């Protein structure tokens, strides 16, 4: 007999829906087949879709995407509950405790003068928590502890560099960072000349890491900068395709030299609403 979930509060309803989907007796075959590893890519994808809705300022879409992301949390919590590891209440309780602990100026008696001071206090509290965890696990503490390996590469590079900078491993200004980019470019060119594909990949990684370091020194988010660059390229390329289509052409019909001339024309004509 199907359970009527319509009268439940929204959160209880969602939790009941997920429990039913994972119920071996009448649940969904696809949902039952999943595990943490198979669901993880969907969790990442939904987080990006939330960010995309925010970037586009689409509130209705943001509501829906936040729901999709919440579903991922509920899905993982249900699977953990089935293993007697933890459940959704534990997840909510843990994050509530953490937020209270990291905001003593709001939930306690501490005083914080401005957002900048709060950022420093937040990082100090997280550092304390990482040190405590390392002690509990009987291992050496590293400034790089807690930087997730699954982060997008640009974001992870930025976080690694920020952590290293906090313990003094950083250039004092932007000039040596620019010099490092020139150095890494030369090293990549040398490996290209040698035709060493494995070394080329390594030097490309070093070059990209140095470019992220430049973004950090300029107080820019490299992930956001590249995302904006991707959007700009897509917009311009679509304009180029439209111009060519008006003449019955596609990019393959022209030489790269002629395409470059059209590309420059597109850049000159480009307006924010195109």
PyMOL commands that set and color helices and strands:
alter all, ss='L'
color gray80, all
select helices_A, chain A and resi 10-21+29-33+36-56+59-82+88-101+104-107+114-136+153-166+175-194+197-217+222-245+251-253+256-269
alter helices_A, ss='H'
color red, helices_A
deselect
rebuild
show_as cartoon
